[in-house]
Amino acid sequence: MTRRAEPVSAVQTGETAGVLTIDLDALAANWRLLRDRMGRPEAGRACAAVVKADGYGLGAAPVARRLAAEGCATFFVAHAGEGVALRELLPEAEIFVLHGPLPGTAGLLARHRLAPCLNDTEQVRAWLEQCAEAGPMPAALHVDTGMTRLGLDPEDLDALDLAAVNSLPGLLLMSHLACADEPDHPLNRRQLAAFAEIRPRFPAARASLANSSGLFLGADCRFDLGRPGYALYGGNPTPAAGANPMRPVVRLQAPVLQVREIRERRTVGYGATAGTAPPARIATLAAGYADGYLRTASNRGSAFIDGHACPVTGRVSMDLLTVDVTEAMRKGSDIHPGVLMDLIDARHSIDDVAANAGTIGYEILTGLGSRYRRRYTGEVETARPARGGG
Ligand SMILES: *Cc1c(COP(=O)(O)O)cnc(C)c1O
């Protein structure tokens, strides 16, 4: 057997499933980079963190705990339930619930000191009523400037009790960009103009418009509070520019189960969509579409070992993936059952994997399954805060 000159990236660990390694130091560095982009903390500028969908699939608890330790004071979740769980963890943080108060849930939000994003006149009414009963509570007013998803139309503002809304403590005026990842898209300027036009009606409110990509548009899009999600987790917020300014956070590895030596011309996998012929070797890995390695990456993606790309050969199945390791083994890689191969790593990003699967990195991240062993590096272990009586 040939000896390798270079160190081996794969390690034999006795893993029986894939390993998802989440680098919380890189996450923290990404948050600091975005916070610095916001600039001027003395002028009240700050950077929040969006941790909806379980921290984009990476674990809302370890992610939020680390970012809070880093100085992040404001978090966004989508569902009220996500907010309740986060409140348990972070008694002091400001937590916004993007979906707002669904009918009958204003009390629940208030009890957990969750600030709803008020998305329609009915939600505004329900929250003001809650505040009239139980005292003023913070909220965000979400105005739709061109997304047509959640939020009030600017015309709806005329029907609101603006004085009451403006009296809410810590009021945030927010809107969401539809095309922030396309800097030249004309909708960006139109939304910015619409947002600027609304702002004077909420003179004391903080303003928030930019998601990850929005923070890389002009400085005039940043306002008081940044709302990044994807870029925190290492996703590229500037796909049009190419190079990714963020640090990779995720490494995904799957163990080899078997290496097949190909002795005759034959097909690989369901539907016989790929062929192979001797001399070839096909490695079967313990990851599949049930683990979020999308079936659309069939015959398109790659697994990596020792710097070699091993193309996915045949269809991705539920629990298994077949990759052609002929070249890698010919060049000296020692591939056998138990060896871990990389599916996502520092050089092969979530954006790359997404491109091969015909989707976006957001969907790859949030789809990473529950069967991986999750390893966190740089984790903050905070003792449960003691809740004093009184
Ligand atoms: C999800 C979301 C964000 C974060 O967007 P990224 O593109 O992940 O940075 C910000 N604001 C709103 C309203 C969102 O729904």
The ligand as an SDF file (V2000), in Angstrom:
LIG
                    3D

 15 15  0  0  0  0  0  0  0  0999 V2000
  -35.2650   34.9840    8.5910 C   0  0  0  0  0  0  0  0  0  0  0  0
  -35.3560   36.4560    8.6830 C   0  0  0  0  0  0  0  0  0  0  0  0
  -34.2010   37.2430    8.8410 C   0  0  0  0  0  0  0  0  0  0  0  0
  -32.8030   36.6640    8.7260 C   0  0  0  0  0  0  0  0  0  0  0  0
  -32.5070   36.5230    7.3580 O   0  0  0  0  0  0  0  0  0  0  0  0
  -31.0920   35.9740    6.8430 P   0  0  0  0  0  0  0  0  0  0  0  0
  -31.2030   36.0860    5.3650 O   0  0  0  0  0  0  0  0  0  0  0  0
  -30.9870   34.5710    7.3230 O   0  0  0  0  0  0  0  0  0  0  0  0
  -30.0420   36.8420    7.4250 O   0  0  0  0  0  0  0  0  0  0  0  0
  -34.3530   38.5970    9.0760 C   0  0  0  0  0  0  0  0  0  0  0  0
  -35.5890   39.1510    9.1110 N   0  0  0  0  0  0  0  0  0  0  0  0
  -36.7190   38.4400    8.9240 C   0  0  0  0  0  0  0  0  0  0  0  0
  -38.0230   39.1230    8.9580 C   0  0  0  0  0  0  0  0  0  0  0  0
  -36.6360   37.0700    8.6900 C   0  0  0  0  0  0  0  0  0  0  0  0
  -37.7490   36.3640    8.4780 O   0  0  0  0  0  0  0  0  0  0  0  0
  1  2  1  0
  2  3  1  0
  2 14  2  0
  3  4  1  0
  3 10  2  0
  4  5  1  0
  5  6  1  0
  6  7  2  0
  6  8  1  0
  6  9  1  0
 10 11  1  0
 11 12  2  0
 12 13  1  0
 12 14  1  0
 14 15  1  0
M  END
$$$$
